[in-house]
């Protein structure tokens, strides 16, 4: 049997372009934002997780989201469920679920440490991992294409916080120029952009 074709509207950042697993995570994020409490029986979030066969993972998801709410270094933008566009913060959270499903615990924790206070990031990592594994076990495996984008967003935010947005823009512009010319930095260790100029 041929795989079903995934059709999208073609608009940038539209939720319809996400695979079903990521749409479920997006829906859950937005519904949690609306309810903002440990979901009780009969709530929309509870019913959605029950229908998806993920009821056992609901507490892990809710605790991870509470850790984001109270431990994030800045307010997280999650639109209403009716919004058809995916916000930058939503894309990062969806991608972090992709990291949590794979064997990417190091990058997951490092990303969360940038986004959150350290104590909250540990709770979020543990609960996000449990939720993401439950998603995979139910057949909703994340397409991890967004994971790299999430790490890039986190890195850009950290650099901008350290040196300011103007300098961060200059740094990333120079890095893009070097990568475009085929000069790639090493996989480990600090990257000195001036070293590329030698």
C-alpha positions in Angstrom: 0.0 0.0 0.0 1.4 3.4 -1.0 1.9 6.0 1.8 -0.8 8.6 1.9 0.4 11.9 0.4 0.7 14.8 2.9 -0.8 17.9 1.3 -0.2 21.4 2.6 -1.6 24.8 1.8 2.0 26.0 1.0 1.9 29.0 3.4 5.0 29.5 5.4 4.8 28.4 9.1 1.3 26.9 8.6 0.4 24.1 11.0 -0.9 22.0 8.1 2.6 21.4 7.0 3.4 19.5 10.2 3.2 15.7 10.4 0.4 14.3 12.5 2.6 13.7 15.6 3.8 17.3 15.6 0.3 18.6 15.1 -0.8 16.6 18.2 2.1 18.2 20.2 1.1 21.6 18.8 -2.6 21.0 19.8 -1.6 19.9 23.2 0.6 22.9 23.8 -2.2 25.3 22.8 -4.8 23.5 24.8 -2.6 23.4 27.9 -2.1 27.1 27.5 -5.9 27.6 27.5 -6.5 25.3 30.5 -3.3 26.1 32.6 -4.0 23.5 35.2 -3.5 19.8 35.7 -6.2 18.6 33.4 -9.1 16.9 35.1 -11.4 14.3 33.6 -13.7 15.8 31.1 -11.4 18.6 30.1 -10.6 19.0 26.4 -6.9 18.2 27.0 -7.9 15.0 29.0 -10.3 13.9 26.3 -7.7 14.5 23.5 -5.0 12.5 25.3 -7.5 9.7 26.1 -8.7 9.5 22.4 -5.0 9.3 21.3 -4.3 6.5 23.8 -1.9 8.7 25.7 -3.7 9.3 28.9 -0.9 7.9 31.0 1.5 10.5 29.5 -0.7 13.5 30.3 0.8 14.1 33.8 4.3 14.1 32.3 3.2 16.5 29.6 1.4 18.9 32.1 4.4 18.9 34.5 6.8 19.6 31.7 4.7 22.5 30.5 4.4 23.9 34.1 8.2 23.7 34.3 8.3 25.8 31.1 5.7 28.3 32.4 7.4 28.9 35.8 11.1 28.2 34.8 11.5 29.9 31.4 13.9 32.8 31.2 11.3 34.8 29.3 7.6 34.5 28.4 6.8 31.7 25.9 4.5 32.7 23.0 1.8 30.0 22.4 -1.1 31.2 20.3 -4.8 30.2 20.7 -5.8 26.8 19.3 -7.5 28.5 16.3 -4.3 30.1 15.0 -3.1 28.5 11.8 0.5 29.7 12.1 3.2 28.0 14.2 5.1 30.5 16.5 8.8 30.3 16.9 8.5 29.2 20.5 6.0 26.5 19.5 8.5 25.3 16.8 11.2 25.0 19.4 9.0 23.1 21.8 7.8 20.7 19.1 11.5 20.1 18.0 12.5 19.5 21.6 10.0 16.7 21.7 11.8 15.3 18.7 15.1 15.5 20.5 13.5 13.8 23.5 12.3 10.9 21.4 15.8 10.2 20.0 19.1 9.6 21.8 19.8 13.3 22.0 19.7 13.8 25.8 22.8 16.0 25.8 21.5 18.5 23.2 18.0 18.3 24.9 19.4 19.3 28.3 21.8 21.9 26.9 18.9 23.5 25.0 16.6 23.5 28.0 19.4 25.0 30.1 19.6 28.0 27.8 15.8 28.4 27.8 15.1 27.8 31.5 16.5 28.0 35.0 18.6 24.9 35.7 16.3 23.3 38.3 13.3 23.7 36.0 15.2 22.4 33.0 16.0 19.1 34.7 12.3 18.6 35.5 11.3 19.6 32.0 13.8 17.2 30.4 12.7 14.2 32.5 9.0 14.8 31.9 9.4 15.8 28.2 11.4 12.6 27.6 8.6 10.4 29.2 6.0 12.2 27.2 7.9 11.9 23.9 8.6 8.2 24.4 4.9 7.6 25.1 4.2 9.4 21.8 6.6 7.1 19.9 5.2 4.0 21.6 1.7 5.0 20.5 2.9 5.3 16.9 3.1 9.1 16.9 6.9 9.3 16.2 8.2 12.8 15.7 9.7 13.8 12.4 13.0 15.2 13.8 13.5 17.6 10.9 12.8 20.5 13.3 15.4 19.5 15.9 18.3 21.2 14.1 16.2 24.3 13.7 15.4 24.3 17.5 19.1 24.1 18.4 19.9 26.9 16.0 17.2 29.0 17.5 18.4 28.3 21.0 22.0 29.1 20.0 21.0 32.4 18.3 19.0 33.4 21.4 21.9 32.6 23.7 24.4 34.6 21.5 22.0 37.5 21.3 21.6 37.6 25.1 25.4 37.5 25.6 26.5 40.1 23.0 23.3 41.9 21.9 21.2 41.5 18.8 23.3 43.6 16.5 26.5 41.8 17.2 24.7 38.4 17.1 23.4 39.3 13.6 26.9 40.1 12.5 28.3 36.9 13.9 25.7 34.7 12.3 26.0 36.6 9.0 29.8 35.9 8.9 29.2 32.3 9.9 26.7 31.9 7.1 29.2 33.4 4.6 31.9 30.9 5.7 29.5 27.9 5.5 28.3 29.1 2.1 31.9 29.1 0.9 32.3 25.5 2.1 34.4 26.3 5.2 32.8 24.3 8.0 33.7 24.7 11.7 34.8 21.5 13.6 32.1 19.4 15.3 33.6 20.0 18.7 35.4 22.8 20.5 35.0 26.5 20.4 34.6 28.1 17.0 36.7 31.2 16.2 35.4 33.0 13.2 38.6 34.9 12.9 40.3 31.6 12.4 38.4 31.1 9.2 39.9 34.3 7.8 43.5 33.0 8.0 
